[in-house]
Amino acid sequence: MAPSRETKNRVVRIKLVDGSMINGQVNINKGDTGYDRLSDLLESSKEKFITIVNVACYQKEIEEPLKSEVLFLNKSHILWAVPEITQQ
């Protein structure tokens, strides 16, 4: 059995190349030494997708956000991403 890893969620805002905005949480603790920042997660070539939980997706043509418990997002669709400022 693999050793369990502590989840280290960070609230993020992500803008996609189509103009959509995503708010949610990502786990930045992947068990690798020095792998504890949002930029580490996004720059890693180990995985093409990131998993986002507690998601709200805002699209230009839809007034209310689309909400989901989980979203698997291909990194190639990300224009920019920022962590919530109030986090430590």
N, C-alpha and C positions, 0 to 999 in steps of 0.2 A: 504494500500500500504506500502511495506517495505521501510525503510529509505535507501537512496542511499549511497553507500560507495565510497570513492575516490579510484581510481585505483592507485596502487603503483607498477609499473612494474620494474622488474630487469632483465637485460640481464644475461643469464646463459649458461654455457657449461655443458653438461651432457654426460657421457659415459655409454653405456648400456652393459649388460652382454654379448651380442653377438659381442662386439667390435665396434659397430656403435657409432658415435658422433653426438650429437644434439646441435645446437646453437639456441637460441630463447629468448623470454621474458615470464616471469611468473609474475602473480599478487600476491604479498606477503601480501597484505592487505585483510585479511579475516574478519575484523571487530572485532576480539577477542583482548582483551587487551594483550599486550606483544607478539603479533603475527605479527612480522614485519621483520623476517629474513628468508633467504632461508632454513636454518636448521629447523625452526619452521614449514614451509610448508611441508617439506619432512618427518619430524618425526611425524606429526599429524596423528592420526589413524581415524580421522573423515572422510577422503576421501581416497579411494584406487587409484584414478587417479589424476594427475595434468594436468592442461590445459596450453599449451605452444602456444604462438602466434608468427608470423613472423619467422617461423621455417626453418632451413636449416639442413638437415640430411646427414651426410657423412658416406658412407659404403665402406668397403675395396674393394669390387669388382666393384664399380661404381666410375668413375673418377669425374663426375659432381655431386654436391650435389642435393638431392631431396628437393624441396622447397614447403612449404604449408603455408596458412594463419593461420591454427590452427591444433594442434595435441593434442590428449588426450592420455596421457602416464600412463600406470600402474606402480606405484612406485616400484613394485617388480622386474622390469626389469632394475632398475638404479644401476649401480656399484658405481659411484661417481658423484657429481655435485659441481660446483664452480660458484660463482657469478663473473661477469666481474670486474676486479680490479679497473678500473677507475671510478666506481660508488661511490656515497656517501652513 
